[in-house]
């Protein structure tokens, strides 16, 4: 890389410190240890870096900006998470730049690059779609590239790599426990409904399959469109009537309730239904839906706390993966 092309992000990467630390050194702040200051100054001298006015303006007392990338806001979980993150960041005086990427890889890559061009201090990715399917790495290579420039924090998705930090829900255990509960109450034809092959969806599916197959039953995973009426129709078209349904999100669960009501089934006597996310959709439904609470406000709070530790270089050792337990909020669709 040419010396005149180096920027503050490159210096931070070479010195293995945060952008905030480089900013403090550039601005002469006393909130930097002498050893760290010496290390950063040596890198600056070695590469011949000359801070420009904007770089000097990246100090903690001037520019506090975090980029938030989300696939869509037309989803209650996503919009709730963004709202929680924005409020938590605001408490620390940080502004947000929000962008919606869609679910295609090309959109994720281009929007990620756009946010990085805005000289953000940190990048937050909201949703397990950014973790791909949890197996293939090509779908997440752009995240590892981004992490060479700024710290990357993922809400409810896990991607391996340096400078990448994940906060995830234990989806697998939660669904496994709920499925085992349905089986224990005599349910034998339990469906798992999902609309994606995302990291989170695959973890939920794995938990469901472990419980069902462990009980000697046949797993039945049905992929549906994430649309209430489409879910209702998909279930109505099935040959065998289920006596239990676990949905990957509350929107799908509402479709399952509509199916059961239209089919004249008694809920929860003839069929039990469980949603996911414990969103307002669950309590807006009639009957109200039992839903697994993935504690969105808590996971967003913890994410921002971890971001602040990272930016402030306060000596707090961040784990690359933080896992939060989920629990079922029982309402009227389960016994």
C-alpha positions as CSV (number, residue, x, y, z in Angstrom):
1,X,0.0,0.0,0.0
2,X,1.3,3.5,-0.9
3,X,2.1,5.7,2.1
4,X,0.0,8.5,0.8
5,X,-3.0,6.1,0.6
6,X,-2.8,5.2,4.3
7,X,-5.5,6.5,6.6
8,X,-6.3,6.3,10.3
9,X,-8.0,3.0,9.8
10,X,-4.8,1.5,8.4
11,X,-2.7,2.9,11.2
12,X,-5.1,1.3,13.8
13,X,-4.9,-2.0,12.0
14,X,-1.1,-2.0,11.8
15,X,-0.7,-1.0,15.5
16,X,-3.5,-3.4,16.5
17,X,-5.4,-0.8,18.4
18,X,-8.8,0.9,17.9
19,X,-9.4,3.9,15.8
20,X,-10.3,5.8,18.9
21,X,-6.8,5.1,20.3
22,X,-5.1,6.4,17.2
23,X,-7.3,9.5,17.4
24,X,-6.3,10.1,21.0
25,X,-2.6,9.8,20.1
26,X,-3.1,12.1,17.1
27,X,-4.9,14.7,19.3
28,X,-2.4,14.5,22.1
29,X,-4.9,13.0,24.6
30,X,-3.6,11.9,28.0
31,X,-6.0,9.0,28.1
32,X,-3.5,6.6,26.4
33,X,-0.9,4.6,28.2
34,X,2.7,5.5,27.4
35,X,3.4,2.1,25.9
36,X,0.4,2.3,23.6
37,X,1.3,5.9,22.6
38,X,4.8,4.8,21.8
39,X,3.6,1.9,19.7
40,X,1.2,4.1,17.7
41,X,3.7,6.8,17.2
42,X,6.3,4.3,15.9
43,X,3.8,3.0,13.3
44,X,3.0,6.5,12.2
45,X,6.7,7.3,11.9
46,X,7.6,4.0,10.2
47,X,5.0,4.4,7.5
48,X,5.3,8.2,7.1
49,X,1.7,8.8,7.9
50,X,0.5,12.4,8.1
51,X,-2.8,12.9,9.9
52,X,-5.2,15.1,7.9
53,X,-7.8,17.4,9.4
54,X,-10.6,14.8,9.2
55,X,-8.5,12.2,10.9
56,X,-7.8,14.6,13.7
57,X,-11.5,15.1,14.0
58,X,-12.0,11.5,14.7
59,X,-11.2,12.0,18.3
60,X,-13.7,10.9,20.9
61,X,-14.7,14.5,21.6
62,X,-15.7,15.3,18.1
63,X,-17.0,12.4,15.9
64,X,-19.0,9.5,17.4
65,X,-20.6,7.5,14.6
66,X,-21.6,3.9,14.3
67,X,-22.9,2.2,11.1
68,X,-25.9,-0.1,11.4
69,X,-26.6,-2.5,8.6
70,X,-30.0,-4.3,8.6
71,X,-31.6,-6.4,5.8
72,X,-35.0,-4.7,6.1
73,X,-37.0,-2.6,8.5
74,X,-40.2,-4.3,7.3
75,X,-39.8,-6.8,10.1
76,X,-40.7,-6.3,13.8
77,X,-37.5,-8.0,15.1
78,X,-35.3,-5.9,12.9
79,X,-37.0,-2.6,13.6
80,X,-37.1,-3.3,17.4
81,X,-33.4,-4.1,17.4
82,X,-32.4,-1.0,15.5
83,X,-34.5,1.1,17.9
84,X,-32.9,-0.4,20.9
85,X,-29.4,0.0,19.4
86,X,-30.0,3.6,18.5
87,X,-31.2,4.4,22.0
88,X,-28.3,2.7,23.7
89,X,-25.7,4.4,21.5
90,X,-27.4,7.7,22.1
91,X,-26.7,7.3,25.8
92,X,-23.0,7.4,25.0
93,X,-23.3,10.3,22.6
94,X,-22.9,8.3,19.4
95,X,-24.8,8.9,16.2
96,X,-25.9,6.2,13.8
97,X,-25.9,5.8,10.1
98,X,-28.5,3.2,9.1
99,X,-28.7,1.3,5.8
100,X,-30.9,-1.5,4.6
101,X,-29.0,-4.1,2.5
102,X,-31.7,-6.6,1.5
103,X,-31.0,-10.3,1.8
104,X,-28.8,-10.8,-1.3
105,X,-25.1,-11.0,-0.9
106,X,-24.4,-8.2,-3.5
107,X,-26.6,-5.8,-1.5
108,X,-24.9,-6.7,1.8
109,X,-21.5,-6.1,0.3
110,X,-22.3,-2.8,-1.4
111,X,-24.1,-1.3,1.6
112,X,-21.2,-2.5,3.9
113,X,-18.7,-0.7,1.7
114,X,-20.9,2.4,1.7
115,X,-21.0,2.5,5.5
116,X,-17.3,2.0,5.7
117,X,-16.8,5.0,3.4
118,X,-18.6,7.2,6.0
119,X,-15.6,6.8,8.4
120,X,-17.7,5.0,11.0
121,X,-16.0,3.9,14.3
122,X,-17.8,0.6,14.4
123,X,-20.1,-1.5,12.2
124,X,-23.1,-3.3,13.6
125,X,-24.8,-6.0,11.6
126,X,-28.3,-6.9,12.7
127,X,-29.7,-10.3,12.0
128,X,-28.5,-13.8,11.4
129,X,-28.7,-13.4,7.6
130,X,-25.3,-11.7,7.8
131,X,-23.8,-15.0,9.2
132,X,-24.9,-16.8,6.0
133,X,-25.9,-20.4,6.7
134,X,-23.1,-20.9,9.3
135,X,-21.2,-23.2,7.0
136,X,-20.0,-21.6,3.8
137,X,-17.4,-18.8,4.4
138,X,-17.6,-17.1,1.0
139,X,-20.9,-15.4,2.0
140,X,-19.1,-13.7,5.0
141,X,-15.7,-12.9,3.5
142,X,-16.8,-9.2,3.1
143,X,-17.4,-9.0,6.8
144,X,-13.8,-10.2,7.5
145,X,-12.6,-7.6,5.1
146,X,-14.6,-4.9,6.9
147,X,-13.2,-6.0,10.2
148,X,-9.7,-5.1,9.0
149,X,-10.9,-1.5,9.0
150,X,-13.3,-1.3,11.9
151,X,-14.6,-3.5,14.7
152,X,-17.6,-5.5,13.6
153,X,-20.4,-6.5,16.0
154,X,-23.1,-8.9,14.9
155,X,-26.5,-9.1,16.6
156,X,-27.8,-12.7,16.6
157,X,-25.3,-14.1,14.2
158,X,-21.9,-15.6,14.5
159,X,-19.0,-15.1,12.0
160,X,-15.4,-16.2,12.8
161,X,-12.6,-13.7,12.3
162,X,-10.4,-11.2,14.0
163,X,-12.0,-8.0,15.2
164,X,-15.5,-9.6,14.8
165,X,-17.7,-9.9,17.9
166,X,-21.0,-11.8,18.0
167,X,-24.0,-11.6,20.5
168,X,-26.3,-14.5,19.8
169,X,-29.3,-16.2,21.4
170,X,-29.1,-19.9,22.2
171,X,-31.8,-20.6,19.6
172,X,-31.0,-24.3,19.4
173,X,-31.5,-25.0,23.2
174,X,-34.6,-22.9,23.3
175,X,-36.4,-24.7,20.5
176,X,-35.1,-28.1,21.7
177,X,-36.7,-27.4,25.1
178,X,-40.0,-26.2,23.7
179,X,-40.2,-29.1,21.3
180,X,-39.5,-31.6,24.1
181,X,-42.3,-30.0,26.0
182,X,-44.8,-30.5,23.2
183,X,-43.7,-34.1,22.9
184,X,-44.1,-34.6,26.6
185,X,-47.7,-33.4,26.3
186,X,-48.5,-36.1,23.7
187,X,-47.9,-34.2,20.4
188,X,-46.7,-36.5,17.7
189,X,-46.9,-34.6,14.4
190,X,-45.0,-31.4,15.1
191,X,-44.0,-29.1,12.3
192,X,-41.2,-26.6,12.2
193,X,-42.0,-23.7,10.0
194,X,-39.3,-21.4,8.7
195,X,-38.7,-19.0,5.8
196,X,-34.9,-19.1,5.5
197,X,-31.7,-21.1,5.8
198,X,-30.0,-18.4,7.9
199,X,-27.6,-19.1,10.8
200,X,-30.4,-18.6,13.4
201,X,-33.0,-20.6,11.4
202,X,-30.6,-23.5,11.1
203,X,-29.9,-23.4,14.8
204,X,-33.6,-23.5,15.6
205,X,-34.1,-26.3,13.1
206,X,-31.3,-28.3,14.7
207,X,-32.9,-27.9,18.1
208,X,-36.2,-29.1,16.8
209,X,-34.8,-32.1,15.0
210,X,-32.8,-33.2,18.0
211,X,-35.9,-33.3,20.2
212,X,-38.2,-34.9,17.6
213,X,-35.7,-37.6,16.4
214,X,-34.6,-38.2,20.0
215,X,-38.2,-39.2,20.8
216,X,-38.3,-41.5,17.8
217,X,-40.6,-39.2,15.8
218,X,-40.2,-38.0,12.2
219,X,-39.0,-34.4,11.7
220,X,-41.1,-32.3,9.4
221,X,-39.5,-29.0,8.4
222,X,-41.7,-26.9,6.1
223,X,-40.2,-23.8,4.4
224,X,-42.8,-21.1,3.9
225,X,-43.0,-17.6,2.6
226,X,-42.8,-15.1,5.5
227,X,-46.3,-13.9,4.9
228,X,-49.3,-14.6,7.1
229,X,-51.8,-15.5,4.4
230,X,-49.1,-17.6,2.5
231,X,-48.4,-19.5,5.7
232,X,-52.1,-20.2,6.2
233,X,-52.5,-21.5,2.6
234,X,-49.3,-23.7,2.9
235,X,-50.6,-25.4,6.0
236,X,-54.1,-25.9,4.5
237,X,-52.5,-27.6,1.6
238,X,-50.8,-30.2,3.8
239,X,-52.1,-33.8,3.6
240,X,-51.6,-34.6,7.3
241,X,-52.9,-32.2,9.9
242,X,-50.2,-31.3,12.5
243,X,-51.0,-31.3,16.2
244,X,-48.1,-29.0,17.0
245,X,-46.3,-26.1,15.2
246,X,-43.1,-24.3,16.1
247,X,-42.6,-21.2,14.0
248,X,-39.2,-19.5,13.4
249,X,-40.8,-16.1,14.1
250,X,-44.1,-14.6,15.3
251,X,-45.2,-13.6,11.9
252,X,-45.2,-17.2,10.7
253,X,-46.9,-18.2,14.0
254,X,-49.8,-15.7,13.3
255,X,-50.3,-17.5,9.9
256,X,-50.4,-20.8,11.7
257,X,-53.1,-19.5,14.1
258,X,-55.2,-18.3,11.1
259,X,-54.9,-21.7,9.6
260,X,-56.0,-23.5,12.8
261,X,-59.0,-21.2,13.2
262,X,-60.1,-21.5,9.6
263,X,-59.8,-25.3,9.9
264,X,-62.0,-25.3,12.9
265,X,-59.3,-26.6,15.2
266,X,-59.4,-25.9,18.9
267,X,-56.2,-24.1,20.2
268,X,-54.4,-25.4,22.2
269,X,-56.5,-28.7,22.6
270,X,-56.3,-29.9,19.0
271,X,-53.1,-28.1,18.1
272,X,-50.4,-26.1,20.0
273,X,-48.5,-23.3,18.4
274,X,-45.3,-21.6,19.4
275,X,-43.8,-18.4,17.9
276,X,-40.4,-16.8,18.2
277,X,-39.2,-13.3,19.2
278,X,-42.0,-12.5,21.7
279,X,-43.0,-9.5,19.6
280,X,-46.1,-7.4,19.7
281,X,-47.5,-9.8,17.0
282,X,-47.8,-12.5,19.6
283,X,-50.0,-10.5,21.9
284,X,-52.0,-8.9,19.1
285,X,-53.1,-12.3,17.9
286,X,-56.4,-14.0,19.0
287,X,-55.7,-16.3,20.8
288,X,-52.4,-14.7,22.1
289,X,-49.4,-16.7,21.0
290,X,-46.9,-18.4,23.3
291,X,-43.5,-17.2,22.0
292,X,-39.9,-17.8,22.7
293,X,-38.4,-14.5,24.0
294,X,-34.9,-13.9,22.5
295,X,-34.5,-10.8,24.7
296,X,-33.8,-8.3,22.0
297,X,-33.4,-5.2,24.3
298,X,-30.9,-7.2,26.4
299,X,-28.8,-8.4,23.5
300,X,-28.7,-4.9,22.0
301,X,-27.7,-3.4,25.4
302,X,-24.9,-5.9,25.8
303,X,-23.7,-5.3,22.2
304,X,-23.4,-1.5,22.8
305,X,-21.7,-2.1,26.2
306,X,-19.1,-4.3,24.4
307,X,-18.7,-1.7,21.7
308,X,-17.9,1.0,24.3
309,X,-15.3,-1.3,26.0
310,X,-13.7,-1.8,22.6
311,X,-13.6,1.8,21.6
312,X,-12.4,3.0,25.0
313,X,-9.6,0.5,25.2
314,X,-10.4,0.2,28.9
315,X,-8.6,-3.2,29.3
316,X,-11.8,-5.2,29.3
317,X,-11.2,-8.5,27.5
318,X,-14.0,-9.0,25.0
319,X,-15.0,-12.6,24.0
320,X,-15.7,-13.0,20.3
321,X,-19.0,-14.7,21.1
322,X,-21.5,-13.8,23.8
323,X,-24.5,-16.2,24.1
324,X,-27.8,-15.3,25.8
325,X,-30.4,-17.8,26.9
326,X,-34.0,-17.6,25.6
327,X,-37.2,-18.7,27.4
328,X,-40.8,-19.4,26.4
329,X,-43.4,-16.8,27.3
330,X,-46.5,-19.0,27.7
331,X,-49.9,-17.6,26.5
332,X,-53.0,-19.1,25.0
333,X,-51.7,-21.3,22.2
334,X,-49.9,-23.8,24.4
335,X,-51.0,-25.8,27.5
